[in-house]
């Protein structure tokens, strides 16, 4: 009687665990492939040759925007990280394809400097406040560097940060439900716990013995 009572309950939990396991695995699929591949590329980053492509550009501000920039006094107002005026932001986006909205701006009496880091590359813009001369540099380090930066969450913004958090939570569900499924099948599969123990023991021993 006790075995019969346990059977429907076991079947219910096994079905529920399998359902959560496959749903979480489906959500994790692309992320796990991405993080697994980039784990290898990051581990061998010194052996993977990168050929950065650097592009330099120069431009000149229109007279009206140059005067507006020259007349801004950020030091007295204490806004040494104040953004560029909206008109200047629009002009740079339309004329130079540079989106500087939401970026911190480093002001000095002589120039304005804006760092524009991004996954897989880097960029910066410097504007002379007296002459209105603009100088910019853009560096592209290629797709491997781009994917590696996605793995590290480097300069990826809030949306990707949220994705990493959600992906990590889905991986936890995938791992925990997998562990419980192993537990429920362990009676008929004697090798289950030795293999699980080996998976725990190997990284532990490597960390203790070889990482100092």
Secondary structure as GFF3:
##gff-version 3
##sequence-region A 1 212
A	DSSP	alpha_helix	2	43	.	.	.	ID=ss1
A	DSSP	three_ten_helix	45	47	.	.	.	ID=ss2
A	DSSP	beta_strand	53	60	.	.	.	ID=ss3
A	DSSP	alpha_helix	63	71	.	.	.	ID=ss4
A	DSSP	alpha_helix	74	77	.	.	.	ID=ss5
A	DSSP	alpha_helix	86	96	.	.	.	ID=ss6
A	DSSP	beta_strand	105	107	.	.	.	ID=ss7
A	DSSP	beta_strand	111	115	.	.	.	ID=ss8
A	DSSP	beta_strand	121	128	.	.	.	ID=ss9
A	DSSP	beta_strand	133	140	.	.	.	ID=ss10
A	DSSP	alpha_helix	143	152	.	.	.	ID=ss11
A	DSSP	alpha_helix	157	185	.	.	.	ID=ss12
A	DSSP	three_ten_helix	186	188	.	.	.	ID=ss13
A	DSSP	alpha_helix	191	210	.	.	.	ID=ss14
###
